[in-house]
Amino acid sequence: MLWPFATGAAAINLFLLGLIGTWIGLPAMPPVLALVVSLPVGIPATWAATRWVQRLIREAES
């Protein structure tokens, strides 16, 4: 259930990273490309976010 949110966050971060890359002469990353690249990146991001939330829940319960 967290996958769309983690993928969206990854897309935004990749797009902003592409904008920062223009400062060193790299071409800007179009938003559609950032979204396409974020689809496979969203899976490990979801896994990491899930582990983080589970840790917070365990910490709150103890």
C-alpha positions as CSV (number, residue, x, y, z in Angstrom):
1,M,0.0,0.0,0.0
2,L,3.0,2.4,0.4
3,W,4.4,1.7,-3.0
4,P,2.6,4.6,-4.8
5,F,3.8,7.1,-2.2
6,A,7.4,5.8,-2.1
7,T,7.5,5.8,-5.9
8,G,6.1,9.3,-6.1
9,A,8.7,10.5,-3.5
10,A,11.5,8.8,-5.6
11,A,10.2,10.5,-8.7
12,I,10.3,13.9,-7.1
13,N,13.8,13.3,-5.7
14,L,15.1,12.1,-9.1
15,F,13.6,15.1,-10.9
16,L,15.1,17.5,-8.3
17,L,18.5,15.7,-8.6
18,G,18.3,16.2,-12.4
19,L,17.8,19.9,-11.8
20,I,20.8,20.1,-9.5
21,G,22.8,18.3,-12.2
22,T,22.3,21.2,-14.5
23,W,24.6,23.2,-12.2
24,I,27.5,21.0,-13.3
25,G,26.5,21.0,-17.0
26,L,24.4,17.9,-17.2
27,P,21.1,18.0,-19.1
28,A,17.9,18.4,-17.1
29,M,15.9,15.2,-16.5
30,P,12.4,15.5,-17.9
31,P,9.6,14.7,-15.4
32,V,8.3,11.8,-17.4
33,L,11.8,10.2,-17.4
34,A,12.0,10.7,-13.6
35,L,8.7,9.0,-13.2
36,V,9.7,6.0,-15.4
37,V,13.0,5.6,-13.6
38,S,11.3,5.8,-10.2
39,L,9.0,2.8,-10.9
40,P,11.7,0.2,-10.2
41,V,13.4,2.4,-7.6
42,G,10.1,2.6,-5.7
43,I,10.2,-1.1,-4.7
44,P,13.4,-0.8,-2.5
45,A,12.2,2.6,-1.3
46,T,8.9,1.0,-0.2
47,W,10.8,-1.8,1.6
48,A,12.9,0.7,3.5
49,A,9.9,2.9,4.4
50,T,8.0,-0.2,5.6
51,R,11.0,-1.3,7.8
52,W,11.2,2.2,9.2
53,V,7.5,2.4,10.1
54,Q,7.6,-1.1,11.7
55,R,10.6,0.0,13.8
56,L,8.7,3.1,14.9
57,I,5.6,1.0,15.8
58,R,7.8,-1.4,17.9
59,E,9.4,1.5,19.6
60,A,6.1,3.1,20.4
61,E,4.7,-0.1,21.8
62,S,7.6,-0.8,24.2
